[in-house]
């Protein structure tokens, strides 16, 4: 094992400072990460230029507005049936001016990820972000990675392609670890401490979680995110995924990655070093800071996000994680240690179960109960270090189908 963090995300790598503006491709432009990244770009036109945008197609009007304001060369939508609506929206904004090139279909974002640019910001939600991640790496682009699922489900594939320092993490927790790790070498690191807000159900027992509602789960106390990510925060699945991601990014064993609950979400994560020192990266909750690290490193973007007012009194709290009420983190460690297709099964089953919960088909506690059952049934993972994309797709397909079957069975039993 090296005496320095994994080169996937290594703050010690000597990055070239870009001359002039950096060309950025934004994937998932109409989502939370994408819209905040565009805000950052528009406030720093001397540093960044967006050349292409990709989105699912659910917010066509917003995508057209973004394309027009940024004057991008290409726009991509995953849903081919939205092309006509997108073209109409663009025509209304551009008038007689030439429209950007429109790409459509499930591979459109992957095409853009390989297009000429300096950095690809992958802000897509879900494991569908794997193909664009691989395409960006293979094309030699710097990858600002907000799509944690692509690293989770395709860890060996991503690690095989990534060159030293090619991935810069955009998750607030991993951006924090990335910055704190710059203070020492790999040999200095005793453990990584990943912070969790605790979500809307912090302090509740498992029994108290059995009857929480969709609205309860979507009422996150700190962050404004999409519904899937918000539910993942409520179950703490997101924290389990982040533990796997930290292991893959920084080559730290699972038994040296700790999760601690920090309700204020001021400290985004910490690194404990061998001399007893702990370095914490802290800012008020705002994703524009991590996004700025992702697209601007090694330079810092002035006023990317708010800073603390140290003249105002505040209290920062830290609590141990309740593994009984929130078993997702330990289950994630388990599948991370198994490797191969196990993380893909975990992630795919969870995505299906979150959808089942949001549509009222299973209770909140049914999410992790069902995911645990699917992971257990999956048993020994396939692929290992020789994992292939077909391995991942096959495992995901099985996990989604089995999760739907178990969710349907639970619904029928509840109604009987």
N, C-alpha and C positions, 0 to 999 in steps of 0.2 A: 504493500500500500504506500502511495506517495506521501511525502511529508507536507504536501500542500493540498488545498481543496481540489476536487475534481475539476478538470478544465472545462466542463460544461458551463460553469458559471464561476469563473475565477477572477476576483477583483485584483489579483496581482499581475494579470496579463497586461503587457504594455500595449494598450490600444493606440491606434493611430488617431490623432485628432483630425476630424474632417475639415477640409478646406471649404469655405462657403456653406451653403445649405445642404442638409442631408435630405435625400429623397426617401420618403416613407410610403410603404403600402400598408393600408389599414384594413385588416380582415375583421368583420364583425363591427362595421362602422356605426350602425344604428343602435348598438347595445350600450350598456353603461360604460365599459372601457373605451369603446370607439368614440362615443360622443365627447367624453372627457379628454381623450387624446386629441381630437380635432380642436377642441377649445384651446388646448395647450399650443398646438401648432399655429392657430390663428393669432394667438398672443405673442408668438415668436417667429414672425415671417422671415427674419434674417437667419434663423437657425434651421428651420424645417420647411419642407414642401411635400405635400401629399400628392403622389402621382396616380394612385389607383385606390378604389374602394370596393369592398365586397360585403354583402349582407345577405341574410336569408331571403328577404323579399317581403317580410311582414310589415315593413314601414316604408313603402315605396316613396311616398311624398318626402319624407325626411331624407332618404338616400339621394333623391334628385336634388334637393336643396343643398346637401353637402357637396355633391358633385359640381354643382354650379358655382357655389361659393369658393371652392378650392380649385376649380378649373382643372380637374383631373383628366388624364388621357383615357382611362378605362374605368368602367363600372361593372361589377358582377353581381348577379343574384342567383341564389341556389334554386329558387322556384321558377322554373321556366314559364309557367303560366302567368307570371307577373311582368313579363317583358313588355307586353303591349301597354300596360298601365305605366310602367317605368318610362317608356319612350314618350308617351303622352305628357307625363309630368316634366320630363326633361325639355321637350319641345316648347312647352308653355314658358319655361324659364329662359331657354336659350334663344327663342325666336328664330331668326334667320341664321344664327351662328351654327357652325358645325357641332354636332353632338359628340360626346365621348363615345368610344367604342363600347358596346354592350356585350358582355359575356353572360351566358346563362347555363344552368344545370348544376348537378352535384359536384362537378369537377372544376367549376369556374373559379372558385377561391384558390384552388390548388394551382391553376394556371397563373393567377396573379402573383402567388407566392414566389414563383420562379421568375417573375418579370424583372427587368433592370431596375435596381434601386439600391440604396445603402442598407435599409433596415425594413424588415417585415414585422409589423405588430400583429400578433395573432391573438385577437380578442374574441374569437369564436367560443361559444359555450358547448361543451360536450365532446365526446370522442371523435366526432366528425372533423375535429381540428387536427387529427393526426396526419392525414395526407398533406395538408398545407404546411405543417411543421416540417415534415420530411422533404417536401419540395423546396422550401426556403433554405434548409441546411444544405441540400445537394447542390443548389445553385450558388452556394457560397455567401448567402446574405447573412447579416447579423440578425438574429431572431430575438425580438422582444416578446417574451412568452408570458401571456396571461392565461392561455388555454392549458391549465394544468393537466387536463384529462389526456392530452396527447402524450405527455411524458409518462403519465401513470400507466396507460394501456400499452404503450410502445416503448418502454424504457430502453431495452437492449437495442432496438432499431434506431432510436434517437441518439443514444450514446455512440453507436457505431459510425454515425454520420457526422456528429458535431465535432468541429475542430476546437482547439483551445480557445476558450473565451467567446465562442460564437453565440452562446445563449446568454441573454441577460434577463433575469426573472422580473416579472411585473407584479406578481402577487405582493401585497404589502409585507407579508411575513418573509418571503424569500428575498425581496429587495432589501429588507432590514438585515437579514443574515448576510447577504452579499456585501453590504457596506461594513458591517461589524467585523466580518472575517478579514477585511483589509488590514486590521490591526495586528495580525499575527500569522504564523505559518500553520500548515496542516498539523504539524506535530505539537503545536501549542494548544490545540482545541481539545477541551475536556468534554463539552457537550453543547448541543444546540438547544435552545429553549424557545419553542414556538408558542406564541400567545394566542388565546382565543377569547372573544368577547363573552362567550357563554350563550350567545343567542337570546331569544325571547324567553327561554325556559330555564335560565340559570337558577339553580337552587331548588328546582322541583325534583321530586322523587319519580321513579318509574310509574308508580301507581297514579300519581298526579298527572302524568303525561298521557294516560290512556284515552282521555276524552277531550284533549285540546282540539281546537277547530283549525280549519284552513286559514281563517282570518288571524287567529292567534299566531300560527306559525309564520305568517308573512309579515308580522309586525316586528321587524328587527329593531332593536333599541339604538343602533349606531349607524349602520350602513344602509344605503338605498341601492338595492340590487334587483336583478331579475328573479322571478318566482322560484326557479329551480335552485339557484345559488342560495337564495334566502332560506328555503327549506333545508338545504344541505347545512347551512349554518345552524339551523334549529336542532337538527339531529347530531351536529358536529361531524358529519361525514366529511365536510370540507376540511376539517382539521386532520382527519385521518388521511385524506388525499395529500394534504400538505406535508405530513410526516413522510409519506412515501416519496414525494417530490424532493424534500430536503435530503433524503438519503441518496437519491439518484443524482441530484445536482452537486452535492458537496462530499459524497463518498464517506459519510459518517454512519457508523453502524446504528441500527434501530434502537439498541439499548442505550445509546447516548443521545437520543433525540427525545426531549421531554415536552409535554404540553401543559401549560399553566393557564388558568382562567384569569383574565384581566378585563373587568367590565368596562373600564373607561376607553379602552382601545387606543391609548396614547402610545404605549410601548408596543411596537409591532413585532418584535422578536429580539432575542438576546443570544450572545455567544459567551459561554463560560470558558476561560482559559486555564491552563494548568497551574498558573501561579495564584489562582483564586479570584482573579479579576473577572468581572462580568461586564461586557459592553452591550448597552441597549441602544437601539435606534428608536427615536421617539419624535412624533409630530402629531398635531391634531388629526383626527380621522379625515383623510382626503386622498383619493386615489391618484390625483394628479401628480403627487410627489413620486410614487413608484413608477408611474408612466414616464415621467421625465427622466428617471434613472434609466429606464429601459431603452428609450430612444435617443438619449443624449450622452450616455456614459462614454468616456471618462469625465466629460464636462458636466457641471451642474447647471441647471437652468434657473436663473434668478427668479425668485418669487413664483416658483412653480406651484406652490401650495402654501397655505397659511402657516405661520410659526406661532409658538407659544407666547403668551403674554406672561412673563415670569414675575411681573409685579402683582399678579392676581393669585390668591391662595387656591390650591387645588389638592385633592387627595387621590392617590393612585393605589389601587388594591390588587392583590394577587391571591388566588385560591387554587387548591388542588382540584384536579378534574375528578368528577364523580363517574367512575367507570361503570357502575351498576345502572345508573339512569341513562348514561350515554356510552354504550358499548362499542360505538363505531370506531373509535380511535384504536382500541386494542385489536379489533377485527382487521382494520387496515394494516396494522403492523404485521399481523399474521399473514395476510395475502402478499404483503410486500416482501416478507421473508421467503414465502413460497416462490415468488417470482413467476416467470413464464406467463401463462395466460390468466393466472389467478387475479391480478389487479384488474384486468379487462372484465372478467366476470363480475367482480365486486362493483366496478363502476357502472357497467351496463345494467345489472340487476337493480342498482340504486336508482338509476335514471327512470327505469320502468316503474319502480315502487313510488317514487316521488310523484310521477304523473298519476298513478292510481290514487294516491292520497289527495292530490289537488282536485281530482274529479270525484272525490267522495266515496271511492270504492274500498279503501282500507283505512283503518285508523292510523294515527300518527305512530304509535308504537309498532304497528304492522310493517312499517318501512324497514326497520332494522331486523325485525323477526324474519321477514321474508328474505332479505338480503343474506342474512346468516344461513338460512336454510339452503339457498341457492349455492352459496360458497361451499358449504359443507358437502352438498350433493356433488358438486363439481369435482371434489377430491383432488387428486394429484394433478397439477397443471401440466400442460404440454408446452413445448417450445423451448423453455429454459433460455440459455444464452443464445441459442440459434433460432429465436423467435422470428416468425415471418408475418407479414401483413395478413395473408390468408389465415394464419393461426389466430390472430387477433379477431378478425371478422367472424370466423367460425365460432369462437368462444363467445363473442358478444351476441351473436344470433341465438345461440343456445340459451345463454343467460337471460336474454330478454324474453324469449318464449317461455322459459321455465318460470320466471318471475311473474309473467302474466297468468300462467296456469295456477300458480299458488295463490296469487291475489284473487283470482276468480273463485277458487275453492273456498278461501276465507270469507269472501262476500256471501257465497251460497250458504255456508254454515251459519253465518251471522243472521241470515234471513230465515233460516229454518226454524 
